Amino acid sequence: MSYAERLASDLSMSMKLFKKTLETFEEEDSGFGPRTDVFTVAGHVAHAAGTVDWFVDGAFGDGWNMDFEGHLAEARAVTSLAEAIAWVDRAYGRAIEVIGSSSDEELDTPIDDPQIMQGQPRGAIVNGITDHTAHHRGALTVYARLLGKEPVMPYA
């Protein structure tokens, strides 16, 4: 398996685990949040999807968009779990395509942008994506319990 295939496989697994966690929820859970100042279920999922796009754009596109307030507002505007899951599918699909079709040289090229990950190879964004998504899987598991639901075991 090539370096690109291995990284694309890591992204596929991250997406699979995240989507398995999301099986706990139903559309009517979209607006649940334990407080008004935190993400809803749909907002969590949208934020995770948007962050996948952010990493790909940062390393392979125009650079890091540091408008975090704008990113948060975009995620909070998503009120449907189905819409958020569709974003996850698009974002991960694009990330898998970009990473999977990159050469070893492209993946090893250092990120030039001094704002985030400067000097690290572009392929290092995969770790950032998988770690960030895992963080939100955990938070969503807490949300599920607060809703009185038994979280789906993502590894089964």
VEXKE-898366 format. One record per atom (N, C-alpha, C, O): residue number from 1; atom name; x, z, y. Coordinates in Angstrom, 1 decimal, decimal comma. Layout:
N
   num   atome       xx       zz       yy
   NUM      CA        X        Z        Y
...
end
This chain:
156
   num   atome       xx       zz       yy
     1       N      0,9      0,0     -1,2
     1      CA      0,0      0,0      0,0
     1       C      0,9      0,0      1,2
     1       O      1,8      0,8      1,3
     2       N      0,6     -0,9      2,2
     2      CA      1,4     -1,0      3,4
     2       C      1,1      0,2      4,3
     2       O      0,1      0,9      4,1
     3       N      1,9      0,4      5,3
     3      CA      1,7      1,5      6,3
     3       C      0,4      1,3      7,0
     3       O     -0,4      2,3      7,1
     4       N      0,1      0,1      7,4
     4      CA     -1,2     -0,2      8,1
     4       C     -2,4      0,1      7,1
     4       O     -3,4      0,7      7,6
     5       N     -2,3     -0,3      5,9
     5      CA     -3,4      0,0      4,9
     5       C     -3,5      1,5      4,7
     5       O     -4,7      2,0      4,6
     6       N     -2,4      2,2      4,6
     6      CA     -2,5      3,7      4,4
     6       C     -3,2      4,3      5,6
     6       O     -4,0      5,2      5,4
     7       N     -2,8      3,9      6,8
     7      CA     -3,4      4,5      8,0
     7       C     -4,9      4,2      8,1
     7       O     -5,7      5,0      8,5
     8       N     -5,2      2,9      7,8
     8      CA     -6,6      2,5      7,8
     8       C     -7,4      3,3      6,7
     8       O     -8,6      3,6      7,0
     9       N     -6,8      3,5      5,6
     9      CA     -7,4      4,3      4,6
     9       C     -7,7      5,8      5,1
     9       O     -8,7      6,3      4,8
    10       N     -6,7      6,3      5,8
    10      CA     -6,9      7,7      6,4
    10       C     -8,1      7,7      7,3
    10       O     -8,9      8,6      7,3
    11       N     -8,2      6,6      8,1
    11      CA     -9,3      6,5      9,0
    11       C    -10,7      6,4      8,3
    11       O    -11,7      7,0      8,6
    12       N    -10,7      5,6      7,2
    12      CA    -11,9      5,4      6,4
    12       C    -12,3      6,8      5,8
    12       O    -13,5      7,1      5,8
    13       N    -11,3      7,5      5,3
    13      CA    -11,7      8,9      4,7
    13       C    -12,2      9,8      5,8
    13       O    -13,1     10,5      5,6
    14       N    -11,6      9,8      7,0
    14      CA    -12,1     10,6      8,1
    14       C    -13,5     10,3      8,4
    14       O    -14,3     11,2      8,6
    15       N    -13,8      9,0      8,5
    15      CA    -15,2      8,6      8,8
    15       C    -16,1      9,0      7,7
    15       O    -17,2      9,5      8,0
    16       N    -15,7      8,8      6,4
    16      CA    -16,6      9,2      5,3
    16       C    -16,9     10,7      5,3
    16       O    -18,0     11,1      5,1
    17       N    -15,9     11,5      5,6
    17      CA    -16,1     13,0      5,6
    17       C    -17,0     13,4      6,8
    17       O    -17,9     14,2      6,6
    18       N    -16,8     12,7      7,9
    18      CA    -17,6     13,0      9,1
    18       C    -19,1     12,7      8,8
    18       O    -20,0     13,4      9,1
    19       N    -19,3     11,5      8,3
    19      CA    -20,6     11,0      8,0
    19       C    -21,3     11,8      6,9
    19       O    -22,5     12,0      6,9
    20       N    -20,5     12,3      6,0
    20      CA    -21,1     13,2      4,9
    20       C    -21,6     14,5      5,6
    20       O    -22,7     14,9      5,2
    21       N    -20,8     15,0      6,5
    21      CA    -21,3     16,2      7,2
    21       C    -22,6     16,0      8,0
    21       O    -23,4     16,8      8,0
    22       N    -22,7     14,8      8,5
    22      CA    -23,9     14,4      9,3
    22       C    -25,1     14,3      8,5
    22       O    -26,3     14,3      9,0
    23       N    -25,0     14,2      7,1
    23      CA    -26,2     14,1      6,3
    23       C    -27,0     15,4      6,3
    23       O    -28,1     15,4      5,9
    24       N    -26,4     16,5      6,8
    24      CA    -27,1     17,7      6,9
    24       C    -28,2     17,6      7,9
    24       O    -29,2     18,4      7,8
    25       N    -28,1     16,8      8,9
    25      CA    -29,0     16,7     10,1
    25       C    -30,0     15,6      9,9
    25       O    -29,9     14,6      9,2
    26       N    -31,1     15,8     10,6
    26      CA    -32,2     14,9     10,8
    26       C    -32,3     14,5     12,2
    26       O    -31,8     15,2     13,1
    27       N    -33,0     13,4     12,5
    27      CA    -33,1     12,9     13,9
    27       C    -33,7     14,0     14,8
    27       O    -33,3     14,1     16,0
    28       N    -34,6     14,8     14,3
    28      CA    -35,2     15,9     15,1
    28       C    -34,2     17,0     15,5
    28       O    -34,5     17,8     16,4
    29       N    -33,1     17,0     14,9
    29      CA    -32,0     18,0     15,2
    29       C    -31,2     17,5     16,4
    29       O    -30,3     18,2     16,9
    30       N    -31,4     16,2     16,8
    30      CA    -30,5     15,6     17,8
    30       C    -30,2     16,4     19,0
    30       O    -29,1     16,5     19,5
    31       N    -31,3     17,1     19,6
    31      CA    -31,2     17,8     20,8
    31       C    -30,8     19,3     20,7
    31       O    -30,7     20,0     21,7
    32       N    -30,5     19,7     19,5
    32      CA    -30,1     21,1     19,3
    32       C    -28,7     21,4     19,8
    32       O    -27,8     20,7     19,5
    33       N    -28,6     22,5     20,5
    33      CA    -27,4     23,0     20,9
    33       C    -27,6     24,5     21,1
    33       O    -28,6     24,9     21,6
    34       N    -26,6     25,4     20,7
    34      CA    -26,8     26,8     20,8
    34       C    -27,0     27,3     22,3
    34       O    -27,5     28,4     22,5
    35       N    -26,4     26,6     23,2
    35      CA    -26,6     26,9     24,6
    35       C    -26,7     25,6     25,4
    35       O    -26,4     24,5     24,9
    36       N    -27,2     25,7     26,6
    36      CA    -27,4     24,5     27,4
    36       C    -26,1     23,9     28,0
    36       O    -26,0     22,8     28,4
    37       N    -25,0     24,7     27,9
    37      CA    -23,7     24,2     28,5
    37       C    -22,8     23,7     27,4
    37       O    -21,6     23,4     27,7
    38       N    -23,3     23,4     26,2
    38      CA    -22,4     22,9     25,2
    38       C    -23,1     21,6     24,6
    38       O    -24,3     21,3     24,9
    39       N    -22,4     20,8     23,9
    39      CA    -22,9     19,6     23,3
    39       C    -24,1     19,9     22,4
    39       O    -24,2     21,0     21,7
    40       N    -25,0     19,0     22,4
    40      CA    -26,1     19,0     21,4
    40       C    -25,5     18,4     20,1
    40       O    -24,4     17,9     20,1
    41       N    -26,3     18,3     19,0
    41      CA    -25,8     17,7     17,8
    41       C    -25,5     16,2     18,1
    41       O    -24,4     15,7     17,8
    42       N    -26,4     15,5     18,8
    42      CA    -26,1     14,1     19,1
    42       C    -24,9     14,0     20,0
    42       O    -24,1     13,0     19,9
    43       N    -24,8     14,9     21,0
    43      CA    -23,6     14,9     21,9
    43       C    -22,3     15,1     21,2
    43       O    -21,3     14,4     21,5
    44       N    -22,3     16,0     20,2
    44      CA    -21,1     16,2     19,4
    44       C    -20,7     14,9     18,7
    44       O    -19,5     14,5     18,8
    45       N    -21,6     14,3     18,1
    45      CA    -21,3     13,1     17,3
    45       C    -20,9     12,0     18,3
    45       O    -19,9     11,2     18,0
    46       N    -21,6     11,8     19,4
    46      CA    -21,2     10,8     20,4
    46       C    -19,8     11,1     20,9
    46       O    -19,0     10,1     21,1
    47       N    -19,5     12,3     21,2
    47      CA    -18,2     12,7     21,7
    47       C    -17,1     12,3     20,7
    47       O    -16,0     11,8     21,1
    48       N    -17,3     12,6     19,5
    48      CA    -16,3     12,3     18,4
    48       C    -16,1     10,8     18,4
    48       O    -15,0     10,3     18,3
    49       N    -17,2     10,0     18,4
    49      CA    -17,1      8,6     18,4
    49       C    -16,4      8,0     19,6
    49       O    -15,5      7,2     19,5
    50       N    -16,7      8,6     20,8
    50      CA    -16,0      8,1     22,0
    50       C    -14,6      8,4     22,0
    50       O    -13,8      7,7     22,6
    51       N    -14,2      9,5     21,4
    51      CA    -12,8      9,9     21,3
    51       C    -12,0      8,9     20,4
    51       O    -10,8      8,7     20,6
    52       N    -12,6      8,4     19,3
    52      CA    -12,0      7,4     18,5
    52       C    -11,7      6,2     19,4
    52       O    -10,6      5,7     19,4
    53       N    -12,7      5,8     20,2
    53      CA    -12,4      4,6     21,1
    53       C    -11,3      4,9     22,1
    53       O    -10,5      4,1     22,4
    54       N    -11,3      6,2     22,6
    54      CA    -10,3      6,6     23,6
    54       C     -8,9      6,5     23,0
    54       O     -8,0      6,0     23,7
    55       N     -8,7      6,9     21,8
    55      CA     -7,4      6,8     21,2
    55       C     -7,0      5,4     21,0
    55       O     -5,8      5,0     21,3
    56       N     -7,9      4,5     20,5
    56      CA     -7,5      3,1     20,2
    56       C     -7,2      2,4     21,6
    56       O     -6,2      1,7     21,7
    57       N     -8,0      2,7     22,6
    57      CA     -7,8      2,1     23,9
    57       C     -6,5      2,6     24,5
    57       O     -5,7      1,8     25,1
    58       N     -6,2      3,9     24,3
    58      CA     -5,0      4,5     24,9
    58       C     -3,7      3,9     24,3
    58       O     -2,8      3,6     25,0
    59       N     -3,7      3,7     23,0
    59      CA     -2,5      3,2     22,3
    59       C     -2,4      1,7     22,2
    59       O     -1,3      1,1     22,2
    60       N     -3,6      1,0     22,1
    60      CA     -3,6     -0,4     21,8
    60       C     -4,2     -1,2     23,0
    60       O     -4,2     -2,5     22,9
    61       N     -4,8     -0,6     23,9
    61      CA     -5,6     -1,3     25,0
    61       C     -4,9     -1,1     26,3
    61       O     -3,7     -1,3     26,5
    62       N     -5,7     -0,8     27,3
    62      CA     -5,3     -0,7     28,7
    62       C     -4,7      0,7     29,0
    62       O     -4,3      0,9     30,2
    63       N     -4,6      1,6     28,1
    63      CA     -4,0      2,9     28,4
    63       C     -5,1      4,0     28,3
    63       O     -6,2      3,7     28,1
    64       N     -4,6      5,2     28,6
    64      CA     -5,5      6,4     28,5
    64       C     -6,4      6,5     29,7
    64       O     -5,9      6,5     30,8
    65       N     -7,7      6,5     29,4
    65      CA     -8,7      6,7     30,5
    65       C     -8,8      8,2     30,6
    65       O     -9,4      8,9     29,8
    66       N     -8,3      8,8     31,7
    66      CA     -8,3     10,2     31,9
    66       C     -9,5     10,8     32,6
    66       O     -9,5     11,9     33,1
    67       N    -10,5     10,0     32,7
    67      CA    -11,8     10,5     33,3
    67       C    -12,6     11,3     32,3
    67       O    -13,6     10,8     31,8
    68       N    -12,1     12,5     32,1
    68      CA    -12,8     13,3     31,1
    68       C    -14,2     13,7     31,4
    68       O    -15,0     13,8     30,6
    69       N    -14,4     13,9     32,7
    69      CA    -15,8     14,2     33,1
    69       C    -16,7     13,1     32,8
    69       O    -17,9     13,3     32,4
    70       N    -16,3     11,8     33,0
    70      CA    -17,0     10,6     32,7
    70       C    -17,3     10,5     31,2
    70       O    -18,4     10,2     30,7
    71       N    -16,2     10,9     30,4
    71      CA    -16,4     10,8     28,9
    71       C    -17,4     11,8     28,5
    71       O    -18,3     11,5     27,6
    72       N    -17,4     13,0     29,0
    72      CA    -18,3     14,1     28,7
    72       C    -19,7     13,7     29,0
    72       O    -20,7     13,9     28,3
    73       N    -19,9     13,1     30,2
    73      CA    -21,2     12,7     30,7
    73       C    -21,8     11,6     29,8
    73       O    -22,9     11,6     29,4
    74       N    -20,9     10,7     29,3
    74      CA    -21,3      9,6     28,4
    74       C    -21,8     10,1     27,1
    74       O    -22,8      9,7     26,6
    75       N    -21,1     11,1     26,6
    75      CA    -21,5     11,7     25,3
    75       C    -22,7     12,5     25,4
    75       O    -23,6     12,4     24,6
    76       N    -22,9     13,2     26,5
    76      CA    -24,1     14,1     26,7
    76       C    -25,3     13,2     27,0
    76       O    -26,4     13,7     26,7
    77       N    -25,1     12,0     27,4
    77      CA    -26,3     11,1     27,7
    77       C    -26,9     10,6     26,4
    77       O    -28,0     10,1     26,4
    78       N    -26,2     10,7     25,3
    78      CA    -26,7     10,3     24,0
    78       C    -27,6     11,4     23,4
    78       O    -27,2     12,5     23,2
    79       N    -28,9     11,0     23,3
    79      CA    -29,8     12,0     22,8
    79       C    -30,4     11,8     21,4
    79       O    -31,2     12,6     20,9
    80       N    -30,0     10,7     20,8
    80      CA    -30,4     10,4     19,5
    80       C    -29,3     10,4     18,5
    80       O    -28,2      9,8     18,7
    81       N    -29,5     11,2     17,4
    81      CA    -28,5     11,2     16,4
    81       C    -28,2      9,8     15,8
    81       O    -27,1      9,5     15,5
    82       N    -29,3      9,1     15,6
    82      CA    -29,1      7,7     15,0
    82       C    -28,2      6,9     16,0
    82       O    -27,4      6,1     15,5
    83       N    -28,4      7,0     17,3
    83      CA    -27,6      6,2     18,2
    83       C    -26,2      6,7     18,2
    83       O    -25,2      5,9     18,2
    84       N    -26,0      8,0     18,0
    84      CA    -24,6      8,5     18,0
    84       C    -23,9      8,1     16,7
    84       O    -22,7      7,8     16,7
    85       N    -24,6      8,1     15,6
    85      CA    -24,0      7,6     14,3
    85       C    -23,7      6,2     14,4
    85       O    -22,7      5,7     13,8
    86       N    -24,5      5,4     15,0
    86      CA    -24,2      3,9     15,2
    86       C    -22,9      3,8     16,0
    86       O    -22,1      2,9     15,7
    87       N    -22,7      4,7     17,0
    87      CA    -21,4      4,6     17,8
    87       C    -20,3      5,0     16,9
    87       O    -19,2      4,4     17,0
    88       N    -20,4      6,0     16,0
    88      CA    -19,4      6,4     15,0
    88       C    -19,0      5,1     14,2
    88       O    -17,8      4,9     14,0
    89       N    -20,0      4,4     13,7
    89      CA    -19,7      3,3     12,9
    89       C    -19,0      2,2     13,6
    89       O    -18,0      1,7     13,1
    90       N    -19,4      1,9     14,9
    90      CA    -18,7      0,9     15,7
    90       C    -17,2      1,4     16,0
    90       O    -16,3      0,6     15,8
    91       N    -17,1      2,6     16,4
    91      CA    -15,8      3,1     16,8
    91       C    -14,8      3,2     15,7
    91       O    -13,7      2,7     15,8
    92       N    -15,2      3,7     14,6
    92      CA    -14,3      3,8     13,4
    92       C    -14,1      2,4     12,9
    92       O    -13,0      2,1     12,5
    93       N    -15,1      1,5     12,8
    93      CA    -14,9      0,2     12,4
    93       C    -13,9     -0,6     13,2
    93       O    -13,0     -1,3     12,6
    94       N    -13,9     -0,4     14,5
    94      CA    -12,9     -1,0     15,4
    94       C    -11,5     -0,4     15,1
    94       O    -10,6     -1,2     15,0
    95       N    -11,5      0,9     15,0
    95      CA    -10,2      1,6     14,8
    95       C     -9,5      1,1     13,5
    95       O     -8,3      0,8     13,4
    96       N    -10,3      1,0     12,5
    96      CA     -9,8      0,6     11,1
    96       C     -9,4     -0,9     11,2
    96       O     -8,3     -1,2     10,7
    97       N    -10,1     -1,7     12,0
    97      CA     -9,7     -3,1     12,1
    97       C     -8,4     -3,2     12,9
    97       O     -7,5     -3,9     12,5
    98       N     -8,3     -2,5     14,0
    98      CA     -7,1     -2,6     14,9
    98       C     -5,9     -2,1     14,1
    98       O     -4,8     -2,7     14,0
    99       N     -6,0     -0,9     13,5
    99      CA     -4,9     -0,3     12,8
    99       C     -4,6     -1,1     11,5
    99       O     -3,4     -1,4     11,2
   100       N     -5,6     -1,5     10,8
   100      CA     -5,4     -2,2      9,5
   100       C     -4,8     -3,6      9,7
   100       O     -4,1     -4,1      8,8
   101       N     -5,0     -4,2     10,8
   101      CA     -4,4     -5,5     11,1
   101       C     -3,1     -5,5     11,9
   101       O     -2,6     -6,6     12,2
   102       N     -2,6     -4,3     12,2
   102      CA     -1,4     -4,2     12,9
   102       C     -0,2     -4,3     12,0
   102       O     -0,2     -3,9     10,8
   103       N      0,9     -4,9     12,5
   103      CA      2,2     -4,9     11,7
   103       C      2,8     -3,5     11,8
   103       O      2,5     -2,7     12,7
   104       N      3,8     -3,3     10,9
   104      CA      4,6     -2,1     10,9
   104       C      5,2     -2,0     12,3
   104       O      5,3     -0,9     12,9
   105       N      5,7     -3,1     12,8
   105      CA      6,4     -3,0     14,1
   105       C      5,5     -2,6     15,2
   105       O      5,8     -1,8     16,1
   106       N      4,2     -3,1     15,2
   106      CA      3,2     -2,7     16,2
   106       C      2,9     -1,2     16,1
   106       O      2,8     -0,5     17,1
   107       N      2,7     -0,8     14,9
   107      CA      2,4      0,7     14,6
   107       C      3,5      1,6     15,0
   107       O      3,3      2,7     15,4
   108       N      4,8      1,1     14,9
   108      CA      5,9      1,9     15,2
   108       C      6,3      1,8     16,7
   108       O      7,2      2,6     17,1
   109       N      5,7      0,9     17,4
   109      CA      6,0      0,8     18,8
   109       C      5,6      2,0     19,6
   109       O      4,5      2,5     19,5
   110       N      6,6      2,6     20,4
   110      CA      6,3      3,8     21,1
   110       C      5,2      3,6     22,2
   110       O      5,1      2,5     22,8
   111       N      4,4      4,6     22,4
   111      CA      3,4      4,5     23,4
   111       C      4,1      4,8     24,7
   111       O      4,9      5,7     24,9
   112       N      3,9      3,9     25,7
   112      CA      4,6      3,9     27,0
   112       C      4,0      4,8     28,0
   112       O      4,6      5,4     28,8
   113       N      2,6      5,0     27,9
   113      CA      1,9      5,7     28,9
   113       C      2,3      7,2     28,9
   113       O      2,2      7,9     27,9
   114       N      2,8      7,7     30,1
   114      CA      3,3      9,1     30,1
   114       C      2,2     10,1     30,1
   114       O      2,5     11,3     30,0
   115       N      1,0      9,7     30,2
   115      CA     -0,1     10,7     30,3
   115       C     -0,4     11,4     28,9
   115       O     -0,6     12,6     28,9
   116       N     -0,3     10,7     27,8
   116      CA     -0,6     11,2     26,5
   116       C      0,3     10,6     25,5
   116       O      0,5      9,4     25,5
   117       N      0,9     11,4     24,6
   117      CA      1,6     10,9     23,5
   117       C      2,8      9,9     23,8
   117       O      3,2      9,1     22,9
   118       N      3,4     10,0     25,0
   118      CA      4,4      9,1     25,4
   118       C      5,6      9,2     24,4
   118       O      6,1     10,3     24,0
   119       N      6,1      8,1     23,9
   119      CA      7,2      8,0     23,0
   119       C      6,8      8,1     21,5
   119       O      7,6      7,7     20,7
   120       N      5,6      8,5     21,2
   120      CA      5,2      8,6     19,9
   120       C      4,7      7,2     19,4
   120       O      4,3      6,4     20,3
   121       N      4,9      6,9     18,1
   121      CA      4,4      5,5     17,7
   121       C      2,9      5,4     17,8
   121       O      2,2      6,4     17,7
   122       N      2,5      4,2     18,0
   122      CA      1,1      3,9     18,2
   122       C      0,3      4,4     17,0
   122       O     -0,8      4,9     17,1
   123       N      0,8      4,3     15,8
   123      CA      0,2      4,7     14,6
   123       C     -0,1      6,2     14,5
   123       O     -1,0      6,6     13,7
   124       N      0,5      7,0     15,4
   124      CA      0,3      8,4     15,4
   124       C     -1,1      8,8     15,9
   124       O     -1,6      9,9     15,8
   125       N     -1,8      7,8     16,5
   125      CA     -3,2      8,1     17,0
   125       C     -4,1      8,5     15,8
   125       O     -5,1      9,1     15,9
   126       N     -3,7      8,0     14,6
   126      CA     -4,6      8,2     13,4
   126       C     -4,7      9,8     13,2
   126       O     -5,7     10,3     12,9
   127       N     -3,5     10,5     13,3
   127      CA     -3,6     11,9     13,2
   127       C     -4,4     12,5     14,2
   127       O     -5,2     13,5     13,9
   128       N     -4,4     12,1     15,5
   128      CA     -5,2     12,6     16,5
   128       C     -6,7     12,4     16,3
   128       O     -7,5     13,3     16,5
   129       N     -7,0     11,2     15,8
   129      CA     -8,4     10,9     15,5
   129       C     -8,9     11,8     14,3
   129       O    -10,0     12,4     14,4
   130       N     -8,2     11,9     13,3
   130      CA     -8,6     12,6     12,1
   130       C     -8,7     14,1     12,4
   130       O     -9,7     14,8     12,0
   131       N     -7,8     14,6     13,2
   131      CA     -7,8     16,0     13,5
   131       C     -9,0     16,3     14,5
   131       O     -9,7     17,3     14,3
   132       N     -9,2     15,5     15,5
   132      CA    -10,3     15,7     16,4
   132       C    -11,6     15,7     15,7
   132       O    -12,5     16,5     15,9
   133       N    -11,8     14,7     14,8
   133      CA    -13,0     14,5     14,1
   133       C    -13,3     15,7     13,2
   133       O    -14,4     16,2     13,0
   134       N    -12,2     16,2     12,5
   134      CA    -12,3     17,4     11,7
   134       C    -12,8     18,6     12,5
   134       O    -13,6     19,4     12,0
   135       N    -12,3     18,7     13,7
   135      CA    -12,7     19,8     14,6
   135       C    -14,2     19,8     14,8
   135       O    -14,9     20,8     14,7
   136       N    -14,7     18,6     15,1
   136      CA    -16,2     18,5     15,3
   136       C    -17,0     18,6     14,0
   136       O    -18,2     19,0     14,1
   137       N    -16,4     18,2     12,9
   137      CA    -17,1     18,5     11,6
   137       C    -17,4     20,0     11,5
   137       O    -18,5     20,4     11,1
   138       N    -16,4     20,8     11,8
   138      CA    -16,5     22,2     11,7
   138       C    -17,5     22,8     12,7
   138       O    -18,3     23,6     12,3
   139       N    -17,5     22,3     13,9
   139      CA    -18,5     22,7     14,9
   139       C    -19,9     22,4     14,4
   139       O    -20,8     23,2     14,6
   140       N    -20,1     21,2     13,9
   140      CA    -21,4     20,8     13,5
   140       C    -21,9     21,6     12,2
   140       O    -23,1     21,8     12,1
   141       N    -20,9     22,1     11,4
   141      CA    -21,3     22,9     10,3
   141       C    -21,9     24,2     10,9
   141       O    -22,9     24,8     10,3
   142       N    -21,3     24,8     11,9
   142      CA    -21,9     26,0     12,6
   142       C    -23,2     25,7     13,1
   142       O    -24,2     26,5     13,0
   143       N    -23,4     24,5     13,8
   143      CA    -24,7     24,1     14,3
   143       C    -25,7     24,1     13,2
   143       O    -26,9     24,6     13,3
   144       N    -25,4     23,5     12,0
   144      CA    -26,3     23,4     10,9
   144       C    -26,7     24,8     10,5
   144       O    -27,9     25,0     10,2
   145       N    -25,8     25,7     10,4
   145      CA    -26,2     27,1     10,0
   145       C    -27,1     27,8     11,0
   145       O    -28,0     28,5     10,6
   146       N    -26,8     27,5     12,3
   146      CA    -27,7     28,0     13,3
   146       C    -29,1     27,5     13,2
   146       O    -30,1     28,1     13,6
   147       N    -29,2     26,3     12,7
   147      CA    -30,5     25,6     12,5
   147       C    -31,2     26,1     11,2
   147       O    -32,3     25,7     10,8
   148       N    -30,5     27,0     10,4
   148      CA    -31,0     27,4      9,1
   148       C    -30,8     26,5      8,0
   148       O    -31,5     26,5      7,0
   149       N    -29,9     25,6      8,2
   149      CA    -29,6     24,5      7,1
   149       C    -28,3     24,9      6,4
   149       O    -27,4     25,6      6,9
   150       N    -28,3     24,4      5,1
   150      CA    -27,1     24,5      4,3
   150       C    -26,3     23,3      4,5
   150       O    -26,7     22,2      4,2
   151       N    -25,1     23,4      5,1
   151      CA    -24,3     22,2      5,4
   151       C    -23,9     21,5      4,1
   151       O    -23,6     22,1      3,1
   152       N    -23,9     20,2      4,2
   152      CA    -23,5     19,3      3,0
   152       C    -22,0     19,5      2,9
   152       O    -21,3     19,5      3,8
   153       N    -21,6     19,7      1,6
   153      CA    -20,1     19,8      1,3
   153       C    -19,6     18,4      1,5
   153       O    -19,9     17,5      0,7
   154       N    -18,7     18,2      2,4
   154      CA    -18,2     16,8      2,7
   154       C    -17,3     16,3      1,6
   154       O    -17,1     15,0      1,4
   155       N    -16,7     17,1      0,8
   155      CA    -15,7     16,7     -0,2
   155       C    -16,3     16,4     -1,6
   155       O    -15,6     16,0     -2,5
   156       N    -17,6     16,6     -1,7
   156      CA    -18,3     16,4     -3,0
   156       C    -18,5     14,9     -3,3
   156       O    -19,1     14,6     -4,3
end
